[in-house]
Amino acid sequence: MKRIYIIISLLSVLFIQAISGQVKKWTLEDCIKYAVTNNIGLQRQKLQTELKRTDLLVSRMNLLPNLNAGSNIYYTDGRSINQSDNSINFNKNMYSDIGIASNLVIFNGLYEINTIAAYKFLLKAGVESEKIVRNTLIGDILGQYYQVLYARGLEDASKMQLDLSEKQLFRITKMVETGKEALAKQYEIESQFSADKLSYTIAHNTASQAVTTLKQMLQLDPGTEFDVMVPDLKNTLITDNSFSPDSIYQLAAQNLPRLKEIEFELRASKKQIAAARGIIVPKLTAGGQIGSIYSDILNDNNKPNSYSTQIKGDISKQVSLSLNVPLFNNLSTYRNIKMAKLRKNDNELRLELEKNNLYTDVENACLNYNRGKDEFAAANSNFYYNTQSFAAVQKKFESGLINVTDYSVAKTTLFRAETEALRTKLQLLIRKLTIQFYSTGEYENLMQ
C-alpha cells in the first residue's frame, strides 16, 4: 500500500511539472492587452499627455492671486533713519521688517483666459495623439499576428506535403524490395522527399522568425517563453460585405483620432493668437500688503521696546492699483502674434492634407477589399478542385498509371493552391478589419 502511495505521489509531481513546463499560447487579444499595458513607446506618449494636463492646471492657477510673506533684517552703522519714528540716528542698530503681500491681475487682454482655452485643446490633442500611438501599435501587432498565422499555415501545408512524400517513399521502398518497382523510381521519390523536407525546414524557420518578431514587438523579456494560439481558420466565415468609400470616409472623418488631433491643435492655435494679442492691451493689477517693523534703538527708558510691542504697534497697511501700458518691447509681441498665425495656417494645411490622405486610404482599402473578395473566391475554388484532382492523381500514381514527375507536379500544384487560399483569406480578413477600423476609430471592438 505504501508503494502505491509513493508511485501516485511521483506521478502527480511529474504531471504537475509537465503542465508547468508547457508554454502558454497567446491569443491575439492577449498580445494586444499586454502591448497596450506595457509598451514603452505608448507609456512615453501617456507621459506627454500628463505634461499637457499639468500645463492646463498651471494656466488655471495663474488666474488666482499670488500671496507672499517675507522678513528682512538690517544692521546699520553711522547715520541712519529710525524706521519706527523716522528720526535721525548715528549709533549702531538693528531693525527688521515683516510683511505679507498679494497681487491680482484684474485685466490683461484676456491673455490668461485664452491661454487656458489653448491648453484645453492641446490636452485634447494629446489624448488623440495617445490614441494614434495605441492604434498604430495594435495595428502592427494585428498585422504581425496574421503574418504568424500565414507562416504557420505554410508550415502545416509543407508538413502535409512532406508526410505525403514520406508515405509514398515508404510504399515505393517496399515495392522495390519485393521487385515490383525499379530502383530508379525510389530515387525519384527520395529526391522529391528531400525537396519537400527542405521546403518544410524553410517554412518552419520562417514561422519561428515570425513568432520571434511578434515577441520582440511585445517587448517581452529575452528569456520569456512565447508561442501563439492558432485559431481554426477553416471555420472562419468570410461574409460578403460591400463598402462604399464615401460612406466609410464620412465615418472615418468623425471617429479617427488622426483628424481629431489636428483639429484640436488648430483650435488651440486660434486661441494662442488671441492670447498673443492680449499682451498689447494695458494690464490692470490690484495689490495689497500688510507689514510691521522692529528696531533695537533705545527708548526714553534706555531700553528698546519688546519685539511683540513694536510689531503690534507699527502695523502698516497698503492697497494699490497699477496700470501697465505696453509701448515698445523690441517687437517680441509682434513676433509672438506672427508665430501663432503661422502655426494656425500650418495646422489648416495639415488638416486638409490629412483629409486627402485619409480619403485615399479609405478608397484604396475599399477597392482592395472588393478585389480581395474576388481573389479569395477564385483561390478557394481553385484549392477545392485541386484537392479533388490530386486525390485522383494519387490513386493513379499508386496504381502505376502515371510517373513520379506527374505526381510531383500535381502535389506542387495542390500546395500552391492551398497556400494561395490561405493567403487570400488572411488578406481579406485584414482588409475587412482595416475598413471597420476606419468606421469606428478603435481596434478594441474588432478583435473578435
Secondary structure, 3 states (H helix, E strand, C coil): CHHHHHHHHHHHHHHHHHHHCCCCEECHHHHHHHHHHHCHHHHHHHHHHHHHHHHHHHHHHCCCCEEEEEEEEEEECCCEECCCCCCEECCCEEEEEEEEEEEEEEECCCHHHHHHHHHHHHHHHHHHHHHHHHHHHHHHHHHHHHHHHHHHHHHHHHHHHHHHHHHHHHHHHHHHHCCCCCHHHHHHHHHHHHHHHHHHHHHHHHHHHHHHHHHHHHCCCCCCCCEECCCCHHHCCCCCCCCCHHHHHHHHHHHCHHHHHHHHHHHHHHHHHHHHHHCCCCEEEEEEEEEEEEECCCCCCCCCCCHHHHHHHCCEEEEEEEEECCCCCCCHHHHHHHHHHHHHHHHHHHHHHHHHHHHHHHHHHHHHHHHHHHHHHHHHHHHHHHHHHHHHHHHHHHCCCCCHHHHHHHHHHHHHHHHHHHHHHHHHHHHHHHHHHHHHCCCHHHCC
